[in-house]
Amino acid sequence: MSSSPFRTGEIVSDEHFTDRADEVATVRRAMLSSGRLLLVGERRQGKSSILRQAGLHARARDATLVSVDLWTATRLEEVLRRIIAAVPWGWSWRERLQGLWLGLGLRLGIQSDARGQPTLRLEASPGELGSEGAREVFLQLLARLDAVAGEAETPVAVVLDEFQRLEEMEEGAAALLRSVIQESHHLAFVCAGSTVSLVDELTGPRGPLHGIFQELSVGPIDPPLLAAWIEDRMKTSGVAATEGTGAAVVRWGGPRTEDVLRLAREVWEGGVGEEATGPGDVPGAVRRLVMDRRAGYQRLWVELADSHRGVLRAMASGETQLTARDTIRRFDLPTPAAVVKAVDRLRDRGLLDAAGSAIADPFLRQWILLDAMPDGLDRTEGLAPDGEV
């Protein structure tokens, strides 16, 4: 089998990257001009790929990027480690920066990254700095980086993906970031955040980051454009996709780019060696994806409270009036107040979209329709695109 034309579960660029030309151009400009830019959008919309693609263009114009993914960070000290390790080893000003950081009393060493390339590392033991120590080092670390950026002749950008993790891991850390940005005169700051409710709170009128960033919303790619791109990628990689295949993939995959591309990949794989692939092949691909994830969904389901399961069943079936009497009776839901609380909790867990109005994972929705509906509701006819029952 030839290599799939659709990449999922990774940050993509070049031929695997579609559309987003305006977003990439905006991010590139911010990286090259000491901008303060914030990308906001739910997970799996392609924000990280936008950052990567823009970074490739910015580096081509001699920009230096210190790019850090904070999604799995749990302590501020860990953020410091990632910032230090993200400084490009080949940057001509790296040794100057390293000397300034050593002047802060930090113990720095050298290690190899995943590609075998040398990187700096912070040698303090985990937890050694403590919360207050880590806060002070965070300020001084980026102040020294800003000083070196002022000496350099080319742009320097700090890129923080999933930046809202700062506040999630340590209350008040967003205010710390505000101080860093306000006191920096030579660095660009490009951040991305997917916990939309928290990002809105941080950047709102009463939030610590109000007025700091130019904001760029990253939503779904234009469906016709994405559908046409999917069909073109299939055809140029050996699968004859008939008209309407891309549109069906987009409709079934929902609003998040990664989900659509995951489904496109499954449709493409099913079409390799076949005479043609069409819209009628998409439901079978959806079912295969659901079955592949079945065990994980079952484990998730067992962990959920009864009220959470009821809300998800109702949403999967297309119900929009969750607190209506008929909906509560049909899905054995608790009181309206408890339903609202369950929706908030499911949204906080990332199982619902930012508005709390739909199941975030379209394949989880299909699994619920197939495997987890209450007795008396047809399970075999449940497989349907989002919004259809």
C-alpha positions as CSV (number, residue, x, y, z in Angstrom):
1,M,0.0,0.0,0.0
2,S,1.3,3.5,-0.9
3,S,1.7,6.1,1.8
4,S,-1.6,7.6,3.0
5,P,-2.2,11.1,1.7
6,F,-3.9,12.0,5.0
7,R,-1.8,12.5,8.2
8,T,-3.5,12.4,11.6
9,G,-2.3,12.5,15.2
10,E,0.7,14.6,14.2
11,I,1.5,18.2,13.3
12,V,1.6,18.5,9.5
13,S,3.0,20.9,6.9
14,D,3.6,21.3,3.2
15,E,1.5,19.0,1.0
16,H,-0.3,17.4,4.0
17,F,-1.5,20.9,5.0
18,T,-4.6,22.4,3.4
19,D,-6.1,25.9,3.3
20,R,-5.4,28.2,6.3
21,A,-3.3,30.5,4.0
22,D,-4.7,33.6,5.7
23,E,-4.1,32.2,9.2
24,V,-0.5,31.1,8.3
25,A,0.2,34.5,6.9
26,T,-1.0,36.3,10.0
27,V,1.0,34.0,12.3
28,R,4.1,34.4,10.2
29,R,3.8,38.2,10.3
30,A,3.5,38.1,14.1
31,M,6.6,35.9,14.4
32,L,8.6,38.3,12.2
33,S,7.5,41.6,13.7
34,S,7.5,41.1,17.5
35,G,3.8,40.6,17.5
36,R,1.5,39.4,20.3
37,L,-0.9,36.9,18.7
38,L,-3.3,34.4,20.2
39,L,-4.9,31.5,18.2
40,V,-8.1,30.3,19.8
41,G,-10.1,27.3,18.7
42,E,-11.1,23.9,19.9
43,R,-8.7,20.9,19.8
44,R,-8.2,19.0,16.6
45,Q,-8.9,22.1,14.4
46,G,-5.3,22.4,13.2
47,K,-3.8,25.2,15.4
48,S,-0.5,23.4,15.9
49,S,-0.2,22.7,12.2
50,I,-0.8,26.4,11.5
51,L,2.0,27.2,14.0
52,R,4.3,24.7,12.3
53,Q,3.6,25.9,8.8
54,A,4.0,29.6,9.7
55,G,7.2,28.7,11.6
56,L,8.7,27.1,8.5
57,H,8.1,30.3,6.6
58,A,9.4,32.5,9.4
59,R,12.6,30.4,9.7
60,A,13.1,30.7,6.0
61,R,13.4,34.4,6.7
62,D,16.0,33.8,9.4
63,A,13.7,34.0,12.4
64,T,14.5,32.0,15.5
65,L,11.7,30.2,17.2
66,V,11.5,28.9,20.8
67,S,8.5,26.6,20.5
68,V,7.0,24.9,23.5
69,D,4.0,22.6,23.7
70,L,2.5,22.9,27.2
71,W,-0.3,20.4,26.8
72,T,1.3,17.7,29.1
73,A,3.0,20.1,31.5
74,T,2.0,19.8,35.1
75,R,4.3,22.3,36.9
76,L,5.7,25.7,36.2
77,E,9.2,24.2,36.7
78,E,8.5,21.8,33.8
79,V,7.6,24.8,31.6
80,L,11.0,26.3,32.4
81,R,12.7,23.0,31.3
82,R,10.8,23.0,28.0
83,I,11.7,26.6,27.3
84,I,15.4,26.0,27.9
85,A,15.3,22.8,25.8
86,A,13.5,24.6,22.9
87,V,16.3,27.1,22.2
88,P,17.8,26.0,18.9
89,W,21.3,24.6,19.4
90,G,22.5,26.1,16.1
91,W,21.4,29.6,16.9
92,S,24.4,31.9,16.7
93,W,23.3,33.7,19.9
94,R,22.7,30.5,21.9
95,E,26.0,30.7,23.8
96,R,25.4,34.3,24.7
97,L,22.0,33.4,26.1
98,Q,23.4,30.4,27.9
99,G,25.9,32.6,29.7
100,L,23.1,35.0,30.8
101,W,21.1,32.1,32.1
102,L,24.0,30.7,34.0
103,G,24.3,34.1,35.6
104,L,20.9,33.5,37.2
105,G,22.4,30.7,39.1
106,L,20.8,28.0,37.0
107,R,22.6,24.7,36.4
108,L,22.5,23.9,32.8
109,G,23.6,20.8,31.0
110,I,23.5,19.2,27.5
111,Q,21.4,16.3,26.4
112,S,20.2,14.8,23.1
113,D,16.6,15.3,21.8
114,A,14.5,12.6,20.1
115,R,16.4,13.2,16.9
116,G,19.8,12.9,18.6
117,Q,20.5,16.6,18.4
118,P,22.1,18.4,21.3
119,T,19.8,20.6,23.5
120,L,20.2,22.5,26.7
121,R,18.6,21.2,29.9
122,L,17.9,22.5,33.4
123,E,19.7,20.2,35.8
124,A,17.7,21.1,38.9
125,S,15.9,18.2,40.5
126,P,12.1,18.1,40.0
127,G,10.5,20.3,42.5
128,E,13.8,21.8,43.6
129,L,12.9,25.4,42.6
130,G,9.5,25.4,44.2
131,S,6.5,27.5,43.1
132,E,7.8,30.9,44.0
133,G,11.3,30.1,42.8
134,A,9.9,28.9,39.5
135,R,7.9,32.0,39.1
136,E,10.9,34.3,39.6
137,V,13.1,32.1,37.2
138,F,10.3,32.2,34.6
139,L,10.4,36.1,34.6
140,Q,14.2,36.2,34.5
141,L,14.5,33.5,32.0
142,L,12.4,35.3,29.4
143,A,13.9,38.7,30.3
144,R,17.3,37.4,29.4
145,L,16.0,35.9,26.2
146,D,14.4,39.3,25.4
147,A,17.8,41.0,26.0
148,V,19.6,38.6,23.6
149,A,16.8,39.1,21.0
150,G,17.5,42.8,21.2
151,E,21.2,42.1,20.4
152,A,20.4,39.7,17.6
153,E,19.8,41.0,14.0
154,T,17.0,38.7,13.2
155,P,13.5,38.1,14.7
156,V,13.0,35.9,17.8
157,A,9.6,34.4,18.6
158,V,8.3,32.5,21.7
159,V,5.6,30.1,20.7
160,L,3.5,28.6,23.4
161,D,1.0,25.9,22.3
162,E,-1.8,25.2,24.7
163,F,-0.7,28.2,26.7
164,Q,-3.8,28.1,29.0
165,R,-2.1,25.2,30.7
166,L,-0.1,27.8,32.6
167,E,-3.2,28.9,34.5
168,E,-4.6,25.4,34.8
169,M,-1.5,24.1,36.5
170,E,-0.9,27.1,38.7
171,E,-3.4,29.8,39.4
172,G,-2.0,33.2,38.7
173,A,0.5,32.0,36.1
174,A,-1.4,33.8,33.3
175,A,-0.7,37.1,35.2
176,L,2.9,36.1,35.2
177,L,2.8,35.7,31.4
178,R,1.2,39.2,31.1
179,S,4.2,40.6,33.0
180,V,6.7,38.9,30.8
181,I,5.0,40.1,27.6
182,Q,4.6,43.6,28.8
183,E,8.2,43.9,29.8
184,S,9.5,42.3,26.6
185,H,10.5,44.7,23.8
186,H,12.2,42.5,21.3
187,L,10.4,39.1,21.4
188,A,7.4,38.0,19.5
189,F,4.8,36.0,21.5
190,V,2.5,33.6,19.6
191,C,0.2,31.5,21.7
192,A,-2.5,29.0,21.0
193,G,-5.3,27.8,23.3
194,S,-8.0,25.2,23.0
195,T,-9.8,25.4,26.3
196,V,-12.0,28.1,24.9
197,S,-14.0,28.9,28.0
198,L,-10.8,29.4,30.0
199,V,-9.1,31.4,27.2
200,D,-12.2,33.6,27.0
201,E,-12.0,34.2,30.8
202,L,-8.3,35.0,30.7
203,T,-8.6,37.4,27.8
204,G,-12.0,38.9,28.8
205,P,-12.5,42.3,30.3
206,R,-11.6,41.1,33.8
207,G,-9.0,38.6,32.8
208,P,-5.2,39.0,33.3
209,L,-4.5,38.9,29.6
210,H,-7.1,41.4,28.5
211,G,-5.9,43.6,25.7
212,I,-2.5,41.8,25.4
213,F,-3.1,39.8,22.3
214,Q,-4.4,40.2,18.8
215,E,-6.8,37.2,18.6
216,L,-7.2,34.9,15.7
217,S,-10.1,32.4,15.7
218,V,-9.4,29.0,14.2
219,G,-12.6,27.2,13.2
220,P,-13.6,24.6,10.7
221,I,-12.2,24.8,7.2
222,D,-14.7,25.8,4.6
223,P,-16.5,22.5,3.9
224,P,-16.5,22.6,0.0
225,L,-12.8,23.5,-0.1
226,L,-11.9,20.7,2.3
227,A,-14.1,18.2,0.4
228,A,-12.5,19.1,-2.9
229,W,-9.0,18.8,-1.3
230,I,-9.9,15.4,0.1
231,E,-11.0,14.1,-3.3
232,D,-8.0,15.5,-5.0
233,R,-5.6,13.9,-2.5
234,M,-7.4,10.5,-3.0
235,K,-7.2,10.7,-6.8
236,T,-3.5,11.7,-6.8
237,S,-2.7,8.8,-4.5
238,G,-4.3,6.0,-6.5
239,V,-7.9,5.9,-5.3
240,A,-10.6,7.0,-7.7
241,A,-13.0,9.1,-5.5
242,T,-16.3,9.8,-7.2
243,E,-18.0,13.2,-6.9
244,G,-19.5,13.7,-3.5
245,T,-17.0,11.5,-1.6
246,G,-15.2,14.4,0.0
247,A,-18.5,16.1,1.0
248,A,-19.7,12.9,2.6
249,V,-16.4,12.6,4.6
250,V,-16.8,16.2,5.8
251,R,-20.4,15.7,6.7
252,W,-19.8,12.5,8.7
253,G,-16.5,13.8,10.2
254,G,-17.9,16.9,11.8
255,P,-16.4,20.3,12.3
256,R,-12.9,19.3,13.6
257,T,-10.3,19.0,10.9
258,E,-8.4,16.0,12.5
259,D,-11.6,14.0,12.8
260,V,-12.4,14.6,9.1
261,L,-8.9,13.7,8.0
262,R,-9.0,10.5,10.2
263,L,-12.1,9.5,8.4
264,A,-10.7,10.4,5.0
265,R,-7.7,8.2,5.7
266,E,-10.0,5.3,6.6
267,V,-12.1,5.8,3.4
268,W,-8.8,6.0,1.3
269,E,-7.5,2.8,2.9
270,G,-10.7,1.0,2.1
271,G,-10.5,2.2,-1.5
272,V,-7.0,1.1,-2.3
273,G,-7.2,-1.6,-4.9
274,E,-10.9,-1.0,-5.6
275,E,-12.3,0.3,-8.9
276,A,-13.7,3.4,-7.2
277,T,-14.7,4.9,-3.9
278,G,-17.9,6.9,-3.3
279,P,-20.1,8.5,-0.7
280,G,-21.7,5.1,0.0
281,D,-18.4,3.8,1.4
282,V,-18.2,6.5,4.1
283,P,-20.6,4.9,6.6
284,G,-18.7,1.6,6.5
285,A,-15.5,3.6,7.2
286,V,-17.2,5.3,10.1
287,R,-18.2,2.0,11.5
288,R,-14.7,0.6,11.3
289,L,-13.3,3.6,13.1
290,V,-15.9,3.2,15.8
291,M,-15.2,-0.5,16.2
292,D,-11.4,0.2,16.4
293,R,-12.1,2.6,19.3
294,R,-14.8,0.4,20.9
295,A,-12.7,-0.8,23.9
296,G,-11.6,2.7,24.8
297,Y,-15.1,4.1,24.6
298,Q,-16.4,1.3,26.8
299,R,-13.8,2.1,29.4
300,L,-14.8,5.7,29.3
301,W,-18.4,4.9,29.6
302,V,-18.0,2.8,32.7
303,E,-16.2,5.7,34.4
304,L,-19.0,8.2,33.8
305,A,-21.8,9.0,36.2
306,D,-25.3,7.9,35.3
307,S,-26.3,11.6,34.7
308,H,-23.4,12.1,32.3
309,R,-24.3,9.0,30.4
310,G,-27.9,10.1,30.1
311,V,-26.9,13.5,28.8
312,L,-24.6,12.0,26.2
313,R,-27.3,9.5,25.1
314,A,-29.7,12.4,24.6
315,M,-27.2,14.5,22.7
316,A,-26.2,11.5,20.5
317,S,-29.9,11.1,19.6
318,G,-30.1,14.7,18.5
319,E,-32.0,16.1,21.5
320,T,-31.3,19.8,22.0
321,Q,-33.8,20.6,24.8
322,L,-32.1,18.6,27.5
323,T,-34.1,20.0,30.4
324,A,-37.5,19.5,28.7
325,R,-39.8,17.2,30.6
326,D,-40.1,14.6,27.7
327,T,-36.3,14.5,27.3
328,I,-35.8,14.0,31.0
329,R,-38.3,11.2,31.1
330,R,-37.1,9.5,27.9
331,F,-33.5,9.4,28.9
332,D,-34.0,9.0,32.7
333,L,-32.2,12.3,33.4
334,P,-32.0,14.0,36.8
335,T,-33.5,17.4,37.6
336,P,-32.9,20.3,35.1
337,A,-30.3,21.8,37.5
338,A,-28.4,18.6,37.6
339,V,-28.6,18.3,33.8
340,V,-27.0,21.7,33.5
341,K,-24.3,20.7,35.9
342,A,-23.6,17.5,34.0
343,V,-23.3,19.4,30.8
344,D,-20.7,21.7,32.4
345,R,-18.7,18.8,33.7
346,L,-18.7,17.0,30.4
347,R,-17.6,20.2,28.6
348,D,-14.8,20.6,31.2
349,R,-13.7,17.1,30.4
350,G,-13.6,17.8,26.7
351,L,-16.4,15.4,25.8
352,L,-18.6,18.3,24.6
353,D,-17.7,21.2,22.4
354,A,-17.0,24.6,23.8
355,A,-20.6,25.6,23.8
356,G,-21.7,22.4,25.5
357,S,-24.2,21.8,22.7
358,A,-22.7,18.7,20.9
359,I,-20.5,15.7,21.5
360,A,-16.9,16.7,20.6
361,D,-15.9,13.3,19.2
362,P,-18.1,12.3,16.3
363,F,-17.0,8.7,16.6
364,L,-17.9,8.6,20.3
365,R,-21.4,9.8,19.2
366,Q,-21.7,7.0,16.7
367,W,-20.5,4.4,19.3
368,I,-23.2,5.7,21.7
369,L,-25.9,5.3,19.0
370,L,-24.7,1.8,18.3
371,D,-23.8,0.4,21.7
372,A,-25.0,2.5,24.5
373,M,-28.6,3.6,23.8
374,P,-31.3,2.7,26.4
375,D,-33.6,-0.2,25.8
376,G,-36.5,0.5,23.5
377,L,-34.5,2.8,21.2
378,D,-33.3,1.3,17.9
379,R,-29.5,0.8,17.9
380,T,-29.0,-0.7,14.5
381,E,-30.3,2.4,12.7
382,G,-28.4,4.8,14.8
383,L,-25.3,5.3,12.5
384,A,-25.8,8.8,11.0
385,P,-23.9,12.0,10.4
386,D,-23.9,14.5,13.2
387,G,-27.3,16.2,13.4
388,E,-29.1,13.3,11.7
389,V,-30.9,10.4,13.4
